[in-house]
Amino acid sequence: MPTDTPTTAALQEELLRRARSRAARPAPAPETVRHGPAPLSHAQRRMWLMDRLGQGGASYSVPFATRLRGPLDLDALASALTALVRRHEILRTRYGQQDGEPYQEVLPAPEAMAPRVVETAAEGAGGLLAEEAHRPFDLAAGPVPRALVLRHGPQDHTILLTFHHIALDGASLETVAGELAELYTAATGGTAAEQPAPPQYADFARREQAATDRLEQGLRHWEARLDGISPLRLPRPAHPPADGGTRSAGTHTAPLDPRVPAALRELGRQRRATLFTVALAAGFAALHRFTGQDDLVIGVAGSHRQGAEMRGLVGLCVNTLPVRVNAGGDPSFTVLVERVREALLDAQQSREVPFDLILERLGAAARDTDGTALIRVSADVLGEPTTLRLPGTVSEYVEVGAGEAKFDLSFALVDTDAPAGLVQYGRAALDEEAAAALGVHYGALLTAVADDPDLRLSQLPGAVPAPRDETDAHPAETLLRAHPGVAEAAVLAPAGGPLLAYAVLRGIGGPTPAELRSRLRAVLAPELVPAAVTLLDALPRTADGAPDPARLPGLPSAPAPEGARAEAVAEGFAALLGRQPRPDDDFFLLGGHSLVAVQLAERLRGALKLPLTGLDIMQARTPRAVTALLDARAEERAAAPTVTASRPRRSREGTVLVTGGTGGVGAFVLRELAAQGRPVLALARPESAHLVAGDGVDVIEGDLTDVAGLRKAVESADAVIHAACTFTRPEVDVTAMAAMVGAWSRGPFVFVSSVDAYGHPAGEWVAEESAPGQPLSPYGQAKLDCEALLLRAAGSQGRGGASAVRSPLVWGPHQRLRDQLRWGATGLLYQAAREGRPLVLPRPGTGGHAWFGAAWVHAAALARSVVSCLDAPVHGVANAVSGHVTWRDLAATLTELLGSDSEIREADEVHPDLDHRWHYHADRLSPSLRLQPGEDWRSVLAEMAGPSER
């Protein structure tokens, strides 16, 4: 937690002095507490938008882990957690949307909150903690904190509480830790904790919303203060990381001599500044040296916590303050500190203005022409972290990194017994080599100014990264060729015309032109991004093999798009942005922002019944591009078989309900049912219905989050095959299964489960239906819970037999299964082979285990097995396994198929993704599992990853 904030010491004194010189403004009186749905605070609104845009991820999870040595009373801990959630309504709040506007609604207090307990050695705790921290929250269901206890021994435990940032900030975490300790102490003693009733966050949000019309003066201040500012340009990576779709973070830490923080604190005292101000000045100095730019802006965290009425409030009360400083003129560091102090004081005077309102007021000026956000860099001072201190135990802080970056670049001075300079960066936003150099220079700069604060900026460590070596290929061409779905690419610059790109895909179902151009925009500077990406069946070449410009299509003159979709897009832009757009007007330049993007996407999705997200709007940006994207999706739908209308009731005898038909496993199940001539009812979202429709297939609208739709679908069928799964939201999976089982009244029910439900068994060979071994992942536990719900209900009240079919890795020629091969459990090996990096495998015998590898099943064999259970239920659990393959054999085959020269090595350490050493018996379904021609593992991998992928 920060040890020194911009509102303390000399800074606070200066603020008071300036405040007395102005007319006092009366504080608004607290409003009467109201119940029912409440508006979101401005800080919550940004969190909600990031979640709706798909940009939240683990970067907005708040993991809080402590290792406790000593006796731990789990019943008392459960009682304390239950009481904590009962006290603070924000910890049991859900977030909905009505008429395009989000709201928050408090849920009833839970009867009990028992933490999940997993037995595991301390050495294996890191992977389990990271996995739990990365599990996403469902804001529509309510971000109740998750509690995990790892038991390392009778008196050795690690407790992990995971919150969503929409419900909690740093100050709240300290409150939670203190109250939880008090409640635990009372529970162990059999008494009730005497704690005053806390303020509730929804009331704060209502007061903030009511005060919005009093912010005009502050908004005008920020508009003037940020006039003419441009988003910072950072050196982008030459090649995007394999996980470039996430906000994956890199970190460089430079240890500091213990005297450095003390010297910086003394410098601040001399200049009437806090340590935070001095550290922020160091961030500006490092950024100036790194970019060569003078006019800079860094975002810092401000707080809305003021007054006694806010004491004990749990919730998100932070605000981003843009601090703008001019580092020109080569000042000394002491002069820069004074400039930063003045800029910080100026920002603090208008700290009540929410950052999202500032962005709305700035409009297009808040983003660069390529969509780059205004605030890309942050700075902070990090002190001793908060820990949970329970009586009778010794506590130790446990770092649980989410591995994702909130900002493209962050500077931090670590002010603890082990001081350090820390640089964190987004790996998709900043060049790796440049970031490493910046990490070294930042630590050296902190030491240099601690020793001699009168050094000029030009004398400080740091330098602008040298330009990369130019190659014959255009950077956009290099990136396109690196895409796994692109076979060939070329980029040309026609005389007097814009840059044009051409790509040939490896097969059907690859990336769209919009997706490829979006990838380029995420990595390249605007001037390097082609105006269009055109897909070709083949790249025309000259006799010497070079692309033939004469035979490449040029950029046609583009008339305004026409038709119903173009009209809907133009009307949507006009209705939400207040201006009639031209075809190539930019969404952001028209005043668009995140919430408008979400609203526009939902408006068009509802009107046109085509899939579209807010992120699509923000990436396409112009009415022409949005219309083209919708046209492409309409063509894709038209090419699919006609969708039969949703049927609220059963119309054909023997109808089988199939969930997950748009996924890899479900698609093969639909094929098998069609081959047998069985009538099918497929559950699908409206925008995806065309993907499952076909002869003999009716479609009923719904998904796993639509409980009423699930019940309706089950009631409409004579049998059920449940193959859908969220993979990352186990609570949704279990709730969905409970709803389906509750509506099940006849016929067989087959559930596609996973061998993850066995956990970590003790032996090498695992018998069907054997008990699970700990630890059990949240995904595996959810599968086990779903199986229990199903098997308990089977055979009662007219229900038929039940079968839980546990599958391992599923391989088959389907895009979803290809994605799982590339990014799922085997993604570590696939991506290393694709990028030419070494493939490091566990050596047989490591940890006393003679074999490391994976079980697998061909999707067609799995489908045959699942469908066979309709006529011959197994009345329990059965495994569907085609075979087992060692990691070495898999690695060798992948490198061969990908044409990679990656070295395959063995080590005595086991990566968590490769810690698999079990074989699974599969006797009950063996007749259906017999491999057909072309179903051996090498052949199916060649279809999924090799040159034959079409």
N, C-alpha and C positions, 0 to 999 in steps of 0.2 A: 504494500500500500504506500502511497506517497507520504513522505515524512515532512514535506515542506510544500505548501501550496501558495499560489499567487495572492491569496487573501490574508496572509499572516504578516506579522512583524511590521517592517517599515512600509510595506505596501498598504496594509490596512490603515496605518497612521496617515499616509498620504491621501488615501481615499476619503477618510473622515475630514481632513483639512479641506479638500476640494468640495466635499458635500456641503460643508457649512457656508461656502461662498455662493451656493445656489439656493433658490427658494425651496423650502422643504416640501416634499410631495407626500401627502397622507397615504399611508398604506391601505389598501382595500380591506374592508372588514371581512373576516371569514364568513362564508356563506353557511346556511343551515345544511346539515348533512342530509343528503337525499339517497334513497335506495333505488335499485333498478339499474339498467344499463347506463353507463357513463361515457363521456367522450374520452378519447385517448389524449394523454399529454403529448406535447410536440416531440419529446424524446422517444416516447413509445411509438408514435406514428412513424418515425423513421425506421425503427426496428421492425414494425409490422410491414412496411413497404419493402424492406430488404428481404423479408421472408416471402412476401407475395411475388417478388421479382426473381426468387430463387437464388438470391445472393447472400442469404444469411449464413447457412451452414454452421460449422462448428465454431466459427469466429465469434458468434454471439452466444455460445454456451459459456457458463461461468462455473468451472469445476473447482471445488473446494475440498482438498484432501489433507488428512492429518493421520500420521501413524501414531498409535497409542500403545505404549508398553505398560502393562498392568492389567488388573481385572476390569473387564468391560461387561456391564449389565445390559444385554440386548433388549430386554423388556423395558427397562428404564429409558433406553435410547428411543425405542419406538414410541413410548408414551410422550417423551419430550418433543419428538418430531411432530406428533399428532397435535400437541398443544401449540406448538409454534405455528403450524399452518392454520390452526383455528384462530389464533390471535391476529395474524396478518392476512387480511383478505386478498392482498395482491398475490400471495403464494397459491391461491386457489381461484384464479381469475382466468376466464376464457376470452378470446378475442374474435368477435364476429364482424359482419359487414351488412349494412342495409342501405340500399339506394346509393351504392358506391362509397359510403362513408364507414370507416371502422368504428367499433365501439368495444367497451370492455364490460364484462358482466361477472359478478362474483358468484361462485358456485357454493353449494352447501359444504360445510366443514366435513371432512372424512371421518368415519367412525374410528379408523385406526390406520396408521402408516407404518407398516413393518418393513424394515430394510431388507433387501435381498442379501443373503449371506453366502459367500463362496469360499471354500477351503482351497488355499493355494500357498505355495512357498513365496517368501518375500521376493525372491529373484524373478518370479514370473508375474509380479503384480503390475509392472509398468504397462504391459500390453492390455491387460484387462481394464486398467484405469483409463487408458487412452481410448479403448473401444467404447467404454461407457460414456466418456466425455464427448465422443463424436456422434453418439446417437442423437438424431434430430428431435426437436420438440414439435408437437402438433398444437399450434397456438389456438386453433379453433376448439380443441378439446380442453385446453387449460394447461399451463406449464407448471403443474404441481412439481415441486422438487423431487428428484430421484435420489434414493439413498442406497448405497452399495457398501457392504462391509466385507472386506477380505480378511479371513482368519488365517494368520500365518502360524499360530500356535495358541495354546490355552490363554496366554496373557500377552498376545502380540497381534494387533489388528490394525488395518488401515481403513479409515472411514472416508468415503467419497460422497459428497453432496453435490449434485449438479443442478444448477438453476439456468433459466433463460435470462439474458440481459434485459429483456423487456420488463422484468419483474424486480430487478435488483441491480444496485451499483456497488462501488467499493465501500462507501460508508455503510450501506445496508449490510454488507457482509460482516462487518465488525459487530453490528447490532445483532445479527443472527447468531454469530458465534457466542456472544456474551449471553444472550437469552437462552440459547440451547443448553449452555453449561448450567445456568440457574435452574432450568426446568428438569434437566437430568439429575442434578443434585437433589432437588425436591422429590423426584420420583424414586430415587434410591432410598430416601429416608421415609417414604410413605406419606409425605406431606404435600400440600399445595404451594406452589411458588407464589409469592406475593409480588405481583408485577402490575404497575398501573396500565390502564387501557391505552394502547398505542394509537396514534393518529393513523387514519386509513388513506391509502394512496389515491383512491377514486375521488376523494374530496379535494385533494391537491389538484388533480387533473381538472375537476370542475372549476375550481377557482382560477387556474391558469387559463382555461378556455374563456371564462367570463372576462378576463383582463386583456384579451387579445386586442380589443379596440383601443386600449391605452398605450399601445406599443408604437404608434406611428412616429413619434419623435425619435425613438431608438432606431427604427428602420431607416429613417432619413439619415441618421448619423452613420450607420453602416454602409448605406448606399454611397455616401460621400467618401467615407474612409476607404472603401474598396474600389473606387472608381478607377478604371484603367488597368486594374490588375489582370494578369494573364496566368492561367494554370501553369505550373512548373513543368518544364521538359526534363525528363530523366532518360539516361541511356537505356534503351530497351534491350532485352536479350536477343542475341543473334538467332537463337532457336528457342521456341517456346518449350517449357517443361512438359513432360508426358501428361502430368495432371493439370495442365493449363486451364481446364474448365473450372477448377476450384481456385480459392484464394490462398494457395499453399505458400507458406512463409519460409524464408531462410533467415538465419540469425548468425551474427558475428559478435563475439564478446572479447573485449580487450581488458584483462585484469589491470587494476590500478594500484599504485602504492597507497597504503592507508592514509598517508599525509595529504593526498590530493583532495578528497572531499573537505577536509578541515581547512586547507588553504583556500579553496573556492568559497567556503562559507565565510572566512575572514575577509576575502575580497568583497563579498556581498555586503558585509557589515560596514566596510569602509565606504561603499558606494550607496548606502541606504537601500540595499536590495536583498532579497531572500536568496537562498541557495537555488530555489527553483528558477529565479530570474537569471542567475549566472549560468545555470545549466542550459536554459533556453537560449541564452546568448551564444553558448558554445555550439548549440545546434545550428543557429543561424550562421555562425562562422564556418562550420563544417560544410553546410549546404552551399554557402558562397564559394568556398574553395572547390567544391565538387562540381558545381554547375557553371561557375564563372558569371552568374547573374547577380545583379545588385538588388533589384526589387523582388523581395521574397515574402511569402506568407507561410506561417506554420500554425497548425491547429493545436490548441491546448484545451484541456478539460476544465470547464467552470462548473460551479455548483449552484443549485437553487435552494440549498438548505440554509435558511436564515430564520432566526427567531426560535424562541423556546417551543413554539407549537410544532416545529418540525423535528424536535428531538425524539428519537426512537422510531422515526418513520422508515419503513422498508419500502423501497421502490426505486425507480429510475429518475434521479433528480440531477442529472448531469446535462451540460450543454457544451457544444463545441464553440470555442471562441477563436475567430481568425485573427492572428496577430501579424500585422504587416510591418516590416522593417526594411529600410533602405541601407544596404551595407556598402554603398558606393563611397569613393573618396579614400579608400585604403585607411580606415581609421584604426586606432589602437584597439585592443580588445576591451580596455576599460571604457573607452568611448562607446563601443558597441553595447556594452552592458547598460550604459545610460540610455541609449536609444531604445533598447529592448524594454527597459523599465518604463519609459514614457509610453511606449506602444502598448505595453501590458496594462498599465493603469488606464489608458484610454479604452481598451477593450473591456476592462472590468466595469467601467461606468455604464456600459450598455449590455451587461451580461444577462439581463433578464429577457433579452430578445432571442427567441428560439432560432437556432441555426437554419432550420428548414424554411422559416419565414424570410430569413436573409437571402437564401438561395432563390426563393420565389420572387422576391423583389428584384434581385439582380437579373433574373431571367437568363437569356442566352449568355450574358457576361459571366455567369457562374460556371460555364464550361468552355473548353477550347473547341475549335472547329471539328475535332475528331471525337468529341464527347468526353474528353478528359475532365475530371472533376476539379473544382477550385482547390480544395484542401486535399493534398496528396501526402503531406508530411506532418507528423506529430512529434511532440517532445514531452518528456516527463521525468520526474525523479522517483525512483523506486526504493522504498525502505523495507524494513523487515516485514515479511508477509504475515497475514492473519492466520492463526491456527486455532483449532478447537481444543480447549483445555478442560478436561473432565477430571473430577476429583479422584485421587488414587492412581492416576496414570501420569506418565511422562509423555509429552506431546512433541512431535517432530513434523515440521512442514514437509509436504510431499508435492513436488512440481508435477503438474499434469498439463502438458502443453497441448493446446488444441491444434497447433500446427498450421493455423491460418492467420493471415494478416488483415487487420481492419484497414490499415493505410498502406499505400505503396511503399512508404519509408517512414521509420520511426527511430528517434534517438532517445536514449534513456541513460541517465546517470544512476547507477546502482549504489545507494548510500547505505551499506551494511558493513558487517565485519569483514566481508570480502568484496570491497568496492570494485566496480568495473564500469567501462563504457560499453553500451550495448547498442547495436544497430540491427533492427529487424526490417525486412523488406518483402514485398510480394514478388515471388519468383517469376511471375508472368509479366511483371511491370518493370523490373530492374535487372540489368545485366549482371550475371553471377560474378564475373571477374571484377567488374567495377564495384560491386557491393562488397566484395572481400577487401579490396583496397580501401574503400571508405571506412570499413570497420577498424582497420589498422590505424588509419589517419585520425579517426575520431578519438580513439584512446590516446594517441600521441598528442593530439591537440589539447585535450583536457589536462594532460601532464604539463604541456608547455605553458599554458596560460596560468596554471597553478604556480609554476616557477617564476614566470615573468609576465604579469598581466598587461604590461605596456607594449608587448610585441604588436606590430601591425599585422593586419590580416594576411598581407602578402608574405609575411615571415612565418606563418603558421603551417603545420603539416597539412598536406592535401594537395590535390591537383585535379584539373578537369581530365576525365579519361580520354586517352588518345582514340581517334576514330579507328574503327575496325578496318582491317585490310580489305580493299575492294577485290571482288572476284568477277569473273566473266558473267556469272549469273546474277540477275536482279534479285534482291532480297525476297521480294514477293514470290518469285519463281522458286527460290530455294525452300521457302516455307510451304508452298503448295506441294512440291515434290515430297516433302517430309510427312505430309498427311497420309495416314494409313489407307485412306480410301481413294487416293489419287495415284494413277499409274504414270501419267506424263503431264507436264505443264510447260507453258511458255508465257513470257511477259514481253510485250512490245510497246514502244512509244511512237505512234504514228506522227508524222510531221504535222505540226499545228494542231494535234488532237490530244485527248487525254490518254493516260496510261491504260492499256488493255491487257487482260489476263485470259488465258485459255487453259482448260484442264480436261484430261481424259480420265474417267473413273475406272476403278478396277472391276466394278461390277454393278449390277442393278441394286438400287436401294442405298447408294452412297450419299455423300453430303450434297446439299443443294448449293447453287451459286451464292445465295444469301448467307448460308452457313460458312462457306469458304471465305467470302469477303469479310464476314464478321471476325473470323479467326485472324485474318490479316490486319484488320483495324485494331485488334486487341494487342498486337505486337509491334507493328510498324508505325513510324511517324506518318502523319497525314499525307505528306507529299509523296510517300512511297506506296500508298495504297491505290491499286488500280480502280478506275471508275466503274468497271464491270468485270465479272468473271463469267466467261461463256463456256458451257460444257460441250465437248465435241465427242463424236464416236471414235475419231482417230485424229492425230495431229499431222496435218500435211507437211511434208518435208521436201527439201530440195535434193538434188543428186548427192550432195556431200553430207546429207543427214541433218542439216540445220532446218529449223522451222521455216516454212515458205510463206512469207507475208502476203504474197499475191493471192494465195488460196485461203487465207484466214478471213473470216467475216469481220468487217469493221463495225464500229459503233454506229448504228443507224440513227438517222434523225428521228427523234422520239416525239410523236404526237401525244397529246394528253390522253391518258388511259380512259376508256369508255366502258359502259356496262354497269350492271347493278352493284358489283363489288366496288368499282371505282367511285360510284356515287355515294355508297355507304361510307367509304373511307373519307371522302371529302366532307360529307355531312358530319361525321364524327369529329374530324379535326376542327371544323367550324364551330360545332356545338360546345366542345370542351375548351377550345383555345380562343374563342371569340373573334376569330378572323377567318375569312374565306381563303383557303390555301391555294397556291399554285402547285402544279404537279411536283416540282422539285424543291419546294420550300422545306426547310429543315425544322423538324419537330421542336428542337431546343431553341432555335432562333425565333420560333413563333411563341415562345414562352412555356413550352412543355417541361414537365418534370416527372419524377417517379410516380406520384399518385395519379397524375393525368394519364400516364402510360398504362397503368393498371386499369383505370376506368375506360380508356379508349379500347383496350384489348377486350374487356368484358362486354362492352357495347357491341363491338363488331362480332365477337364470338356468338353473342346471343342473337344478333340480327341475321348473320350469314350461316350459322351452324357449322363453322369451320374452326379448327384448332388455332388459337392465337394467344400469346402471352404478352405481358407488359414488357418483358425483355425483348421480344420480337419487335415491338414498336420502337424501343430505344436503340436497337441495332439497325433496323431498316430506315427509320427517321423521316423519310419523305413519303407523301401520299403515293407517288409512283412506285416506290420500292415496297411499301406495305401492300398495295394492290397486286403487284407482281407476286409477292409471297402468297397472298390469298389465292390468286389464280393458280399457282403451282399446286397448292394443297387441294383446290377444287378439282384440278385435273387428276391428281392422285386418287381422289375419292371416286371420280367418274370412271376411272379405269378398273376399279374394283367391282365385284358383283353387286347387283342391286340389293339394298338392305330391305328386309321385310320389316314392316312396322312392328313396334313393341306390342306384345300380346299380354294383357293383364291376366289371362287365365289359360289353362292348358287346353290346347286344341287338337293334339295328336297323341294317340296312345303310345306310351313308351318314351316320351320326350325326356332327354337328358339335359339337365342344366350344366353348362360349363362356365366356370369363372377363369379369368386369366387367359382368354383366347387370343389376346393381342401379344402375349409373351411367347417366349421360345417353346416352353413345354406345352402351353395351352394350344398353340398352333398345331403341333404334332398330334395332340389329342383330338382336335377337330378333324384333322385329316383321317385319323384312324376310325373315328365314328362315321365319317362320310363314306369311307371304304366299306364299312359294314352296313350302310344304309339306315343307320339309326337317326331318328329325328332329333334335332338339337335346338336348344334355347341357349344363346350365348349372352352373357352379361357384358356390357361394354358402355363406356361413356358415349354420349351422342357424337362427339367429334371423332371418335375412333371406331364407330360402328361399321364403317365400310371395310375395315381391316378383317373383320370376322365373318362378314356376310357371305353366303354362298348357297348352293343348292341344298335344300333340306335344313337350312339354318335360319331360325328366327332370332331376332335380336330384342333384348329387353334392356332398357337403359338403367345404369347404376354403376356403382363401384364399391370398394370396401368401406368407404367412409359413409355411405348411404345405407344406414341400417334398415330403414323402411323399405328401400328398394331391394335389399338382399332378401328380406322376408317375403316380399311379393314374388321375387324370382323363384325361391325355393318352393313356395306354395303352388307355382304354375307348372312344376315338373314332376315326373315319376321317378327320377333318379338324379343324383348330384355327383359331379366331379369338380372338386374345389381345388383349382391349380393356381389361383391368384395369391400374391404375396407382396407386401410393401418392402420387404427386406430390411428396412431401416426403422420401421415404426411398429415394434412388436405389440404395443398396446392396441393399435388399430387392428392388427391381425387377430388378436384374441377376442376383441369385441365383435368383430365381424363373424368369427366362428360361432360365438355364443348366439348371435342373432339367427344365423342359418340353422343351427341345431334346434333352436327354439321353434322355428317354423317348419322343420322337417317332420313329416307325418306319414310317409310311405316310401317304399322302394329303398334301394341301396344308396349308400353315401361313401364316396371314395375321396380321401384327402391326400394330396400330394405333399408329403412332409420331407424331412431332410435327415441325413445321418448326423447332422449337428445335434440332433436330439439325444445322441449317445454321449455327448460331451467328450471327456478324456478318459476312456476306459482303461482299466489296469492292464489287460492283456493285449497281445498283438492282433488276435482274431476276435471278432465281435459277432456273437450269435444274434439272430433275429429276436427282437423284443427283450433283449437283456437290459438290465437297469443302467441308467446313465452314470457316468463318472464325472466328478468335479475336476476343473471348473467347467461350468456350462455357460456358453455365451448367451446374451439376451435373445438373439435370434433362435438359438437352440432351445432355450427355455420356452419361448413363445410357441415353437412347434410342439413341444411336449405338452404344454397347457392346452393347445388346440386339440391334440390327439385325445387327451383325457376328457375334454368336453364331449367329443364325438363318441368315444367308446363307451362312456357311461350311459349315453342316451340310446345306443343301438338296441334294437329288438323290443323297445317299449312303445306303448301307445300307437301300435300299427307301423312303427318304423321297421325298415329292413336291416340287413347286415351292414357293418361298417368295416372299412379297410383304410389303414394308414400306411401309405407306400412311401418309405424313406429312400430318397435318392441322394447320390453324391454329386460330383461335378457332372453337369449335363452338357454333352457336346452334340452338335448337329448343325446343318447348313441353314441357319436362321440368324438375322441381324442381331436380335437380342442376345442370342447365345454367343455370337462372335464378340459382342461387346463385353460379355462376361469373361470370355477367354482373355481379352485384351486388358480389361481393367479390374476384373474380379480377383478370385483367389489365386489365379495363375498369372495375374497382371505383372507381378514382380519379375517373373521370368520372361514373359512376352515383351514387355517394354525394354528390358535390358538387352534382349536379343535384337529388337528392332533398332535400338540406338547404338548397337555395337559395344555396349558395356560388358564387363565380365559378369558371368552368371555364377554366383557363389552359392553352393549347395552344402547342406549338412553332410559330413562324412559319416558313412555307416558306422555304428558303434558309439556315436556321440550321445552322451547322456544314458548310455546303456541300451540304446535302441539299435537293432540291427538293420532296420529298413526305414527309409523315408520316401514317401511318394503320395499318390492320391488314388482313390477309387473314382471310377467314372462310369457313366451309362450313356449309351446312344439315345438321343431324344426319341427316335422311332421305337426302340425297344422299350423305353419307359412308357411311351403312349400305349403300346400293346399290353403291357403289364397292367397299367391303370384301367384300361377299358375291360380287360378280362375280369377285373374284380366286380364289374356290374353283374355278371352272371354267376361268378363264384367268389363271393366275398371271403376274405381271409379271417374275418372276425377278430381283428387285432392288428399287429404290426408286421409288415413284410418289407424286406430290403429289395431294391431294384438296382442291381449292380452288373455292369457288363464286364468289368475287369479292373485290374490295378496296374498302375504304371509308376516306375521309379522316377524321382525328380531328374536323375541323370538322363534317362531315356527320353523324357519329355523335353528337357533342355536341348539335347542333341537334335531331336526332330524339329523343334522350333527354329533353331539356328539354321538348319538345312532349308526349311520351308521359306524362311525369311531372307535367305541369301546372306546371312550374317556371318562375320568373322569373329564373333564374340568368343572369348576364352571361357571354358567351363572349369571352375575351380571347386575344390572341396575344403571345408573349414570345420573346426571343432565347435563352432557356434551355430545355433539354429535360429534363423530369422523367424519371427512369429508367423508369417504367412506360409512358411514351409515346415512348421512344426506339426506334421501329420505323419503318423506311423502305424495306422490301423488298416487291417483287411476286414471286409464285411462278408459274412455268409449270406447267400441269396438263394435259398432253396425253395421257398414257398411259391415263388413266381418264375421258377427256372424255365418252364416250357415257353413262356412268352418272351423270356430274355435271350433265347438263343439268337446269336448274331446272324443276320442275313448278309448276303454279299454286299460289300462296300461299307459294312458297319464296324470294321475293326478300327482301332483307335488311330492308327497312322492315316488311314484313308479319310476318316472324318476330319482330322486336323488339317489335312491337305485341302479339304473343301472349305474349311473355316479360315485358314491363315495363309495358305499357299497361293501360288500363281494361278491355280485353277479356280479361285474364288470368283464366281460370276453372279 
